[in-house]
Amino acid sequence: MNNSVTNTARLLWAGLRALLVLTVVCGILYPLAVTGVAQGLFPDKANGSEIRANGTVVGSSLIGQSYNLPLKKGQETPEPDLKWFQGRPANGLGVNSVNTQYTLILSGATNRAGDNAELIKWVKDAKAAVVKDNSTADYKVKPSEVPADAVTSSGSGLDPDISPAYADIQVHRIAEKNDLPVAQVQKLVDEHTDGRTLGFIGEPRVNVLELNIALKALVTKS
């Protein structure tokens, strides 16, 4: 009887010691070490790839944002504020996306097939809207010029980047809405176009938030 109690106590004490040691090592020391290495070597990425404007955090380079006018009475989705470069659809028509407001708690696509009638209608409507919104007095967008990322969301619905082609067809509209020279706005797009990672991974891209911050600075300066 005594031996049984003693052995049980030893096992419990050994288990408690193992729990305490593993808690300290895995729950305190390891997280601190990983956090220290991350902050020392990759502070920007470790802190969420924050983007600042005038000393204030305005977003992350990894997460898309919406650029919309205030929601009017009776509207289910707000209209895009056409003074700014627009990202991939994540609102409005909601093409191929279940995320209607770049809401971080919700990520994903509708997963409709390419021959789905509703998806086809969404894409056609979105293309017509892109052509209409981006055509100006001196520049008419052709339907054949509208790239795929202008009418479909990314798989997550949170993509912060657009293709250079989509940025380019917005240049004339941005110039007209902000009273800027077209060449100046085009230069801004070119300066914020990133090439393929390591020269061969992915596609050239433009971060919309970074581009709009630069646009705001240009408008303020003008």
N, C-alpha and C positions, 0 to 999 in steps of 0.2 A: 504493500500500500504506500509506504513512505517513498520507496524507490519510484513508483509510478508518478507520484506527485512531484518528486524532485526532477525526474526526466521531463515531465510536462512543463515545469517552470523553466528548465534550461532551454527547451525548444521555443517557448514563448519569448524568452529574453533574447535568444539568438535571432528570432524573427523580427523582434522589435529593433534590435541593433541594425539588422540588414535594412529594415525600413528607413531608419534614421539616416544611415549612410547613403542609401540610394536617393533619398529625398534631398540631402545636401548636395550630392554629386550631380544628379540629373535635374533637380528642381531649382538649384541655386547656382552652383559653380559652372555647369555646362551652359545654361542660358546667358550668364554673365560673360563667359568666354566668347561665345558666338556673337553676342551683341557688341563686345569690345572689338573683335576682329572686323565685324561689319562696319562699325562706326569709324574704325581706323583706316580701313582700305576702301570702303565704298559708302561714305557718309550720305551721298545724295540718294542712292538707291535704297539704303537702309531706312531713310526717313520718308520714303514714299515718292521719290522723284518729284518733289514739290517745285512748282513754278511760282515765282514771286514777281509782283509788279509794285513798284514804289514801296518796297520793303514789306509788303503784305502777301501772304500766301493766297493765291487765287485759284489754285487747282493742282492737278498732277499731270505730268506728261504722259501718264499711262491710262488716264481715264478721260473719255470724251465729255463734252459739255454741250448743252443746248444754247442756241442764240435766238431767243424768241421774244416777241412782244408780249405784254401782259395779257392774260386770258380775258377775253371779253365775255359779257353776259350771253349765255346761250351757246358758247363754243365748247366743244369737248376737248379740242386741242388748240394751242395757241398758233398764231401765224409766225413765220420766221421773220426776224428782224434783218431785213436785207441790206442794212449798212455793214453787216459783218459777214465774214466768210462762214459758210455753213458746213457742218460735218456730214457724216453719213446719216441716212435716215434712222432716227431712233425716236422720232415723234411725228406729229402730223399724220402722214399717210401710214407710218408704222410699217413700212415695207419689210416683210420677212423678219419682223422683230416682235418679241413679246414685251420689250422694254420701251415704254412710251415716253419716258422723261429722263433717260440716262440714270435711272434710279439704281444705286449701287447694290441694293438688296435683291435686285432682280436682274438676272443675266441669262441670255439664251435667245434662240430663234424659234420661229414657228415650225420649222422643219417641213414645210410644205414641199411637195414634189415640184419639179420644174414645169410639169404640164398641168399643175393645179389651176383651175379657172380663176379663182380669187387672186392667187399670186400674180397671174398674168395680167389681170386687170389692175392690180396695185402698181405693177411695174410700168404699165402703159400710162396710168394716171400720173405717176411720179415723173416719168420722162417728159410728159406734156408740161408739168409744173416747172421742171428745171429749165426747159426751153423758154417758157413764158417769163419766168422770174429773171433769167439772165440775159435776155435779149434787150438791147438798148437801141437808141435812135441810130447809132453808128455801127452796131454789131448785132447780127442775128445768129443765134445759136441754131445749128442744124441738129435734128434728132440723132443723126449718125455720129455726132460729136459727143453725145452724152455718155460718159463712161459708166461701167457697171456699178461702181461704188457710189455713184450719185443717186441710184434708185434702189439699192439694196443695203440692208444693214450688215454689219459683220456678224460672225457666229455668236459673239457674246452680246452684241448690241451696245458695247461700251468703247469701241475702237476710237482712239483720239485722232487718228491720221486719215487723210484722204490722198488720193493719187494726184500727182502734178497736173494731170489732164483735167480733173475736176476743179482744182484750184484755178487753172488757166481760164476756164470758161466763166468763172465768177469775176474775173479781173475787171471787165468793162462795167459790170453792174456796181462793183465796189467803188470804182473811180467816179462813176456818175453820182452815186448816192452820197459820196463824201467830198465831192468837188476836188478831186485829185487828178493829176495827169495819168493816163493809162500806163505810160512807160514807167512811172514811179511805182505804181501798184504792182506791175509785172516784175519789176526788179525786186520788190519785197518778197514776192512768191519765190523767185529764183534763189534768193538768199536763204530762204527757209525750207528749201527742198533738200532732203537727205537722200543720199544714194543707197544702194544695197549694202547691207551689213557685210563687212569684209570683202566687199566688191562682188559677191555672188549670192548672198543669202537674202531672200525676200525681194521686195520691189521698192523702187524709189517712192518716197512718201513726204507728206507735208503735215506737220503737227498744227492743227487748227487753232488751238489755244495760244500757242507761241506766236503764230502768224497774226492773230487778232490783237495780241498785246502790242506787237510791233506796229500794226495798223493804227491802233489808238494813239501811240506815241507820234506817228507820222501826222495824223489828223490834228493832234494838239499843237504840233510844231508849225503846221501850215497856217 
